[in-house]
Amino acid sequence: MAELLPHRPTTAGQPRSSTAGGRRPRPGSAKLAALALRETTDIEVGTAVTHTFARHPLALAQQALTATALAPNRFTLGIGPSHPHIVEDAYGLSYERPARHVREYLSALTPLLRGETTDYRGETLRAAGTIEVAGRRRPRSWSRRWDRRC
């Protein structure tokens, strides 16, 4: 696991104040971020874009809340649908209307990140449950705005 953790980022010999994971799909980017946060005390860590088609909202909420509990106010969760060739060719799923998928995903995920129960039933996904993480706080998150024509 040590080889998967990002090296402490530096710029001109000085530590950076933040870092984010790369764009290529990785298993458990939020888990890796949590490990990196455990190893540092002064940098912010983010996931870059976590592919919504590859992670169920319940699983991602648990990972994100755990990372945030380890390092309050230092973890940022990036969320997006990925690219058609990854979703269709690698995952075998339809990339039809990705903006709808992201809206539905956030409708299921957001209550979980607030510590609430979700019971979402949409056209592209279903999620029902609650995530319990000791010391949880809501992570910062961002999602790219997707054109409705997608």
GROMACS elastic network, one bead per residue, 0.5 to 0.9 nm:
[ bonds ]
;  ai    aj funct       b0    kb
    1     4     6  0.53298   500
    1     5     6  0.68130   500
    1    32     6  0.87385   500
    2     5     6  0.54553   500
    2     6     6  0.85843   500
    3     6     6  0.77843   500
    3     7     6  0.88575   500
    4     7     6  0.89406   500
    4    32     6  0.73905   500
    5     8     6  0.89976   500
    5    32     6  0.63472   500
    5    33     6  0.79280   500
    5    35     6  0.72117   500
    5    36     6  0.61230   500
    6     9     6  0.77795   500
    6    19     6  0.87162   500
    6    21     6  0.79793   500
    6    32     6  0.84372   500
    6    33     6  0.86159   500
    6    36     6  0.69213   500
    7    10     6  0.89127   500
    7    36     6  0.87161   500
    8    15     6  0.73169   500
    8    16     6  0.81673   500
    8    19     6  0.86550   500
    8    36     6  0.87404   500
    8    40     6  0.84272   500
    8    43     6  0.88975   500
    9    14     6  0.84941   500
    9    15     6  0.59732   500
    9    16     6  0.57352   500
    9    17     6  0.84566   500
    9    18     6  0.79261   500
    9    19     6  0.69321   500
   10    13     6  0.56361   500
   10    14     6  0.52040   500
   10    16     6  0.52337   500
   10    17     6  0.88842   500
   11    14     6  0.52193   500
   11    15     6  0.62598   500
   11    16     6  0.63153   500
   12    15     6  0.83889   500
   15    18     6  0.88008   500
   15    43     6  0.83807   500
   16    19     6  0.74385   500
   16    43     6  0.69706   500
   16    44     6  0.88853   500
   17    42     6  0.69053   500
   17    44     6  0.60995   500
   17    45     6  0.88327   500
   18    42     6  0.85864   500
   18    45     6  0.56678   500
   18    46     6  0.79101   500
   18    74     6  0.84392   500
   19    43     6  0.74374   500
   19    44     6  0.62803   500
   19    45     6  0.50476   500
   19    46     6  0.63279   500
   19    47     6  0.87130   500
   20    33     6  0.82815   500
   20    44     6  0.82981   500
   20    45     6  0.55265   500
   20    47     6  0.53626   500
   20    48     6  0.53976   500
   20    76     6  0.84869   500
   21    24     6  0.87578   500
   21    29     6  0.71681   500
   21    32     6  0.87786   500
   21    33     6  0.78195   500
   21    45     6  0.79978   500
   21    46     6  0.63561   500
   21    48     6  0.52611   500
   21    49     6  0.82448   500
   22    25     6  0.80480   500
   22    26     6  0.85631   500
   22    47     6  0.76256   500
   22    48     6  0.62649   500
   22    49     6  0.81901   500
   23    26     6  0.85593   500
   23    47     6  0.88397   500
   23    48     6  0.65215   500
   23    49     6  0.65878   500
   23    50     6  0.85467   500
   24    49     6  0.89977   500
   25    29     6  0.82694   500
   25    49     6  0.88872   500
   25    50     6  0.78970   500
   25    51     6  0.76504   500
   25    82     6  0.89473   500
   26    29     6  0.59029   500
   26    50     6  0.88990   500
   27    30     6  0.87825   500
   27    31     6  0.84812   500
   27    32     6  0.86717   500
   28    32     6  0.62916   500
   28    33     6  0.85924   500
   28    60     6  0.87844   500
   28    63     6  0.81011   500
   29    32     6  0.50582   500
   29    33     6  0.61257   500
   29    34     6  0.86097   500
   29    46     6  0.87398   500
   29    47     6  0.58207   500
   29    48     6  0.86575   500
   29    50     6  0.72954   500
   29    63     6  0.88952   500
   30    34     6  0.61871   500
   30    35     6  0.87357   500
   30    46     6  0.78723   500
   30    47     6  0.60580   500
   30    50     6  0.82495   500
   30    60     6  0.76234   500
   30    63     6  0.56699   500
   30    64     6  0.60042   500
   30    66     6  0.87701   500
   30    67     6  0.69347   500
   30    77     6  0.76051   500
   31    34     6  0.50215   500
   31    35     6  0.63850   500
   31    36     6  0.87206   500
   31    63     6  0.60934   500
   31    64     6  0.79948   500
   31    66     6  0.83658   500
   31    67     6  0.71552   500
   32    35     6  0.50891   500
   32    36     6  0.62517   500
   32    37     6  0.86144   500
   32    47     6  0.85993   500
   33    36     6  0.50210   500
   33    37     6  0.61003   500
   33    38     6  0.85939   500
   33    45     6  0.61433   500
   33    46     6  0.65605   500
   33    47     6  0.66756   500
   33    67     6  0.69220   500
   33    75     6  0.76933   500
   34    37     6  0.50377   500
   34    38     6  0.62297   500
   34    39     6  0.88165   500
   34    45     6  0.83134   500
   34    63     6  0.81270   500
   34    64     6  0.82506   500
   34    66     6  0.72550   500
   34    68     6  0.77856   500
   34    70     6  0.69526   500
   34    71     6  0.80265   500
   34    75     6  0.81078   500
   35    38     6  0.50836   500
   35    39     6  0.65244   500
   35    67     6  0.80526   500
   35    70     6  0.89995   500
   36    39     6  0.51804   500
   36    40     6  0.65560   500
   36    45     6  0.74820   500
   37    40     6  0.52837   500
   37    41     6  0.69918   500
   37    42     6  0.87652   500
   37    43     6  0.76995   500
   37    44     6  0.76548   500
   37    45     6  0.67499   500
   37    67     6  0.74543   500
   37    70     6  0.70878   500
   37    71     6  0.62770   500
   37    74     6  0.77540   500
   37    75     6  0.78601   500
   38    41     6  0.74732   500
   38    67     6  0.87167   500
   38    70     6  0.66717   500
   38    71     6  0.73853   500
   40    43     6  0.66205   500
   41    44     6  0.87377   500
   41    71     6  0.79653   500
   41    74     6  0.89787   500
   42    74     6  0.83196   500
   43    74     6  0.68252   500
   44    71     6  0.87904   500
   44    73     6  0.78914   500
   44    75     6  0.58486   500
   44    76     6  0.76343   500
   45    74     6  0.61313   500
   45    75     6  0.50796   500
   45    76     6  0.63460   500
   45    77     6  0.87951   500
   46    49     6  0.88612   500
   46    74     6  0.81947   500
   46    75     6  0.55286   500
   46    77     6  0.57030   500
   46    78     6  0.68785   500
   47    50     6  0.63979   500
   47    75     6  0.83396   500
   47    76     6  0.67385   500
   47    77     6  0.55630   500
   47    78     6  0.55392   500
   47    79     6  0.83746   500
   48    76     6  0.83504   500
   48    77     6  0.72010   500
   48    79     6  0.75802   500
   49    52     6  0.87488   500
   49    77     6  0.77712   500
   49    80     6  0.55500   500
   49    81     6  0.81925   500
   49    82     6  0.75710   500
   49   142     6  0.88879   500
   49   143     6  0.81570   500
   49   144     6  0.89588   500
   50    53     6  0.89678   500
   50    54     6  0.81913   500
   50    55     6  0.78475   500
   50    60     6  0.87734   500
   50    77     6  0.75788   500
   50    78     6  0.56512   500
   50    80     6  0.60566   500
   50    81     6  0.78279   500
   50    82     6  0.79028   500
   51    54     6  0.54861   500
   51    55     6  0.65891   500
   51    78     6  0.87184   500
   51    79     6  0.63219   500
   51    80     6  0.53755   500
   51    81     6  0.50793   500
   51    82     6  0.53225   500
   51    83     6  0.89292   500
   51    87     6  0.88912   500
   52    55     6  0.54366   500
   52    56     6  0.71343   500
   52    57     6  0.78217   500
   52    60     6  0.89323   500
   52    79     6  0.65914   500
   52    80     6  0.58144   500
   52    81     6  0.50267   500
   52    82     6  0.74406   500
   52   101     6  0.81304   500
   52   102     6  0.70189   500
   52   105     6  0.70036   500
   53    56     6  0.75019   500
   53    80     6  0.85845   500
   53    81     6  0.60723   500
   53    82     6  0.77002   500
   53    87     6  0.68133   500
   53    91     6  0.80364   500
   53    93     6  0.79835   500
   53    95     6  0.89224   500
   53   101     6  0.82892   500
   53   102     6  0.88603   500
   53   105     6  0.89422   500
   54    81     6  0.86315   500
   54    87     6  0.80449   500
   54    91     6  0.74427   500
   55    58     6  0.83192   500
   55    59     6  0.65727   500
   55    60     6  0.61631   500
   56    59     6  0.53928   500
   56    60     6  0.62553   500
   56    61     6  0.85913   500
   56   105     6  0.84403   500
   56   109     6  0.89184   500
   56   125     6  0.85304   500
   56   126     6  0.89024   500
   56   127     6  0.78882   500
   57    60     6  0.51189   500
   57    61     6  0.59001   500
   57    62     6  0.85403   500
   57   105     6  0.66795   500
   57   106     6  0.81499   500
   57   108     6  0.64658   500
   57   109     6  0.51870   500
   57   110     6  0.89463   500
   57   112     6  0.82348   500
   57   126     6  0.89413   500
   57   127     6  0.69307   500
   58    61     6  0.52054   500
   58    62     6  0.63109   500
   58    63     6  0.88133   500
   58   108     6  0.83260   500
   58   109     6  0.71199   500
   58   112     6  0.74517   500
   58   118     6  0.89709   500
   58   127     6  0.69699   500
   58   128     6  0.79775   500
   58   129     6  0.73424   500
   58   130     6  0.77877   500
   58   131     6  0.71631   500
   59    62     6  0.52877   500
   59    63     6  0.64040   500
   59    64     6  0.87135   500
   59   131     6  0.88942   500
   60    63     6  0.51283   500
   60    64     6  0.60136   500
   60    65     6  0.84475   500
   60   109     6  0.80738   500
   61    64     6  0.51188   500
   61    65     6  0.59106   500
   61    66     6  0.83611   500
   61   109     6  0.65624   500
   61   110     6  0.85596   500
   61   112     6  0.61961   500
   61   113     6  0.60151   500
   61   131     6  0.71483   500
   62    65     6  0.53057   500
   62    66     6  0.60961   500
   62    67     6  0.86626   500
   62   112     6  0.84622   500
   62   113     6  0.84825   500
   62   131     6  0.60683   500
   62   132     6  0.77146   500
   62   133     6  0.72111   500
   63    66     6  0.51953   500
   63    67     6  0.62601   500
   63    68     6  0.86807   500
   64    67     6  0.51530   500
   64    68     6  0.61679   500
   64    69     6  0.85813   500
   64    75     6  0.80530   500
   64    76     6  0.84401   500
   64    77     6  0.68386   500
   64   113     6  0.79708   500
   64   138     6  0.83032   500
   64   139     6  0.66155   500
   65    68     6  0.50391   500
   65    69     6  0.60323   500
   65    70     6  0.86389   500
   65   112     6  0.89706   500
   65   113     6  0.68239   500
   65   131     6  0.84760   500
   65   132     6  0.86985   500
   65   133     6  0.65514   500
   65   134     6  0.89603   500
   65   135     6  0.87002   500
   65   136     6  0.55420   500
   65   137     6  0.64334   500
   65   138     6  0.65560   500
   65   139     6  0.66176   500
   66    69     6  0.50624   500
   66    70     6  0.63366   500
   66    71     6  0.88330   500
   66   133     6  0.62994   500
   66   134     6  0.80724   500
   66   135     6  0.83701   500
   66   136     6  0.66998   500
   66   137     6  0.86843   500
   67    70     6  0.52118   500
   67    71     6  0.64459   500
   67    72     6  0.81389   500
   67    74     6  0.88439   500
   67    75     6  0.66452   500
   67   136     6  0.86942   500
   67   139     6  0.81916   500
   68    71     6  0.51421   500
   68    72     6  0.50032   500
   68    73     6  0.69492   500
   68    74     6  0.71694   500
   68    75     6  0.57563   500
   68    76     6  0.84170   500
   68   135     6  0.85710   500
   68   136     6  0.65236   500
   68   137     6  0.59875   500
   68   138     6  0.69281   500
   68   139     6  0.56485   500
   68   140     6  0.87516   500
   69    72     6  0.57635   500
   69   133     6  0.76673   500
   69   134     6  0.72317   500
   69   135     6  0.52310   500
   69   137     6  0.60132   500
   69   138     6  0.86398   500
   69   139     6  0.88195   500
   70   135     6  0.81660   500
   70   136     6  0.84708   500
   71    74     6  0.56326   500
   71    75     6  0.68400   500
   72    75     6  0.70724   500
   72   136     6  0.84733   500
   72   137     6  0.68161   500
   72   138     6  0.85646   500
   72   139     6  0.78319   500
   73    76     6  0.81419   500
   73   137     6  0.85045   500
   73   138     6  0.87469   500
   73   139     6  0.71117   500
   73   140     6  0.74769   500
   74   139     6  0.83416   500
   74   140     6  0.84654   500
   75   139     6  0.61872   500
   75   140     6  0.66618   500
   75   141     6  0.86406   500
   76   139     6  0.60510   500
   76   141     6  0.54400   500
   76   142     6  0.77537   500
   77   139     6  0.66788   500
   77   140     6  0.61354   500
   77   142     6  0.65462   500
   77   143     6  0.87486   500
   78   140     6  0.86627   500
   78   141     6  0.57541   500
   78   142     6  0.52539   500
   78   143     6  0.61992   500
   78   144     6  0.85897   500
   79    82     6  0.89141   500
   79   102     6  0.83272   500
   79   106     6  0.88644   500
   79   141     6  0.73731   500
   79   142     6  0.61866   500
   79   144     6  0.73380   500
   80    98     6  0.89817   500
   80   102     6  0.67411   500
   80   142     6  0.86738   500
   80   143     6  0.58493   500
   80   144     6  0.63371   500
   80   145     6  0.89199   500
   80   146     6  0.89166   500
   81    84     6  0.86746   500
   81    87     6  0.81125   500
   81    95     6  0.85646   500
   81    98     6  0.63566   500
   81    99     6  0.80549   500
   81   101     6  0.76304   500
   81   102     6  0.64616   500
   82    85     6  0.87109   500
   82    86     6  0.68846   500
   82    87     6  0.69229   500
   82    98     6  0.89294   500
   83    86     6  0.54633   500
   83    87     6  0.62423   500
   83    88     6  0.85117   500
   83    95     6  0.80857   500
   84    87     6  0.52028   500
   84    88     6  0.57473   500
   84    89     6  0.77918   500
   84    94     6  0.82215   500
   84    95     6  0.56660   500
   84    96     6  0.87633   500
   84    98     6  0.89857   500
   85    88     6  0.54189   500
   85    89     6  0.53173   500
   85    90     6  0.72074   500
   85    95     6  0.86997   500
   86    89     6  0.54714   500
   86    90     6  0.50312   500
   86    91     6  0.65919   500
   86    92     6  0.85300   500
   87    90     6  0.58506   500
   87    91     6  0.50041   500
   87    92     6  0.63857   500
   87    93     6  0.56822   500
   87    94     6  0.69407   500
   87    95     6  0.62809   500
   88    91     6  0.57001   500
   88    94     6  0.56638   500
   88    95     6  0.62999   500
   89    92     6  0.54607   500
   89    93     6  0.77412   500
   90    93     6  0.82771   500
   91    94     6  0.88382   500
   94    97     6  0.87286   500
   94    98     6  0.89747   500
   95    98     6  0.58914   500
   95   101     6  0.87652   500
   95   150     6  0.89708   500
   96    99     6  0.88722   500
   96   100     6  0.87119   500
   96   101     6  0.85599   500
   96   150     6  0.75640   500
   97   100     6  0.55358   500
   97   101     6  0.66820   500
   97   148     6  0.76956   500
   97   149     6  0.74893   500
   97   150     6  0.53088   500
   98   102     6  0.62273   500
   98   103     6  0.86417   500
   98   146     6  0.77072   500
   98   148     6  0.85047   500
   98   150     6  0.60434   500
   99   102     6  0.51677   500
   99   103     6  0.62145   500
   99   104     6  0.86151   500
   99   145     6  0.79475   500
   99   146     6  0.52471   500
   99   147     6  0.67033   500
   99   148     6  0.59867   500
   99   149     6  0.81338   500
   99   150     6  0.63196   500
  100   103     6  0.51443   500
  100   104     6  0.61673   500
  100   105     6  0.84913   500
  100   123     6  0.86280   500
  100   124     6  0.79737   500
  100   146     6  0.88476   500
  100   148     6  0.77812   500
  100   150     6  0.87566   500
  101   104     6  0.51611   500
  101   105     6  0.59991   500
  101   106     6  0.86153   500
  101   122     6  0.87706   500
  101   123     6  0.80879   500
  101   124     6  0.58495   500
  101   125     6  0.77751   500
  102   106     6  0.60874   500
  102   107     6  0.84709   500
  102   143     6  0.82724   500
  102   146     6  0.82717   500
  103   106     6  0.52416   500
  103   107     6  0.61628   500
  103   108     6  0.88104   500
  104   108     6  0.64033   500
  104   109     6  0.86238   500
  104   120     6  0.81818   500
  104   121     6  0.85606   500
  104   122     6  0.63560   500
  104   123     6  0.80142   500
  104   124     6  0.71830   500
  104   125     6  0.71812   500
  104   126     6  0.88407   500
  105   108     6  0.52701   500
  105   109     6  0.60265   500
  105   110     6  0.84719   500
  105   122     6  0.88394   500
  105   124     6  0.83569   500
  105   125     6  0.72511   500
  105   126     6  0.87733   500
  105   127     6  0.89275   500
  106   110     6  0.55620   500
  106   111     6  0.86550   500
  106   143     6  0.87601   500
  107   110     6  0.58673   500
  107   111     6  0.74059   500
  107   118     6  0.85750   500
  107   120     6  0.72094   500
  108   111     6  0.65754   500
  108   112     6  0.72910   500
  108   118     6  0.59737   500
  108   119     6  0.71644   500
  108   120     6  0.54693   500
  108   121     6  0.83807   500
  108   125     6  0.86699   500
  108   126     6  0.77738   500
  108   127     6  0.62061   500
  108   128     6  0.80714   500
  109   112     6  0.53107   500
  109   113     6  0.63890   500
  109   114     6  0.89256   500
  109   118     6  0.76196   500
  109   127     6  0.84994   500
  110   113     6  0.51724   500
  110   114     6  0.64388   500
  110   115     6  0.88810   500
  110   116     6  0.85981   500
  110   118     6  0.84591   500
  111   114     6  0.50651   500
  111   115     6  0.64264   500
  111   116     6  0.50040   500
  111   117     6  0.63210   500
  111   118     6  0.58736   500
  111   130     6  0.88276   500
  112   115     6  0.50722   500
  112   116     6  0.51552   500
  112   117     6  0.60313   500
  112   118     6  0.62379   500
  112   129     6  0.81670   500
  112   130     6  0.63222   500
  112   131     6  0.64018   500
  113   116     6  0.73087   500
  113   131     6  0.83429   500
  113   136     6  0.88563   500
  113   137     6  0.78565   500
  113   138     6  0.53741   500
  113   139     6  0.71617   500
  114   117     6  0.88310   500
  114   137     6  0.77558   500
  114   138     6  0.58392   500
  114   139     6  0.89907   500
  115   130     6  0.72766   500
  115   131     6  0.68718   500
  115   132     6  0.75339   500
  115   133     6  0.88532   500
  115   136     6  0.80203   500
  115   137     6  0.82382   500
  115   138     6  0.78487   500
  116   129     6  0.87445   500
  116   130     6  0.63666   500
  116   131     6  0.79399   500
  117   128     6  0.73121   500
  117   129     6  0.55057   500
  117   131     6  0.76534   500
  118   127     6  0.66908   500
  118   128     6  0.51555   500
  118   129     6  0.54881   500
  118   130     6  0.64803   500
  119   126     6  0.77096   500
  119   127     6  0.57602   500
  119   129     6  0.65562   500
  120   125     6  0.79498   500
  120   126     6  0.55384   500
  120   127     6  0.52048   500
  120   128     6  0.61786   500
  121   124     6  0.83904   500
  121   125     6  0.64769   500
  121   127     6  0.66502   500
  121   128     6  0.83012   500
  122   125     6  0.53985   500
  122   126     6  0.60050   500
  122   127     6  0.88579   500
  123   126     6  0.81133   500
  132   136     6  0.79425   500
  133   136     6  0.53547   500
  133   137     6  0.88831   500
  136   139     6  0.88473   500
  138   141     6  0.88231   500
  143   146     6  0.86945   500
  146   149     6  0.83620   500
  146   150     6  0.71367   500
  147   150     6  0.57484   500
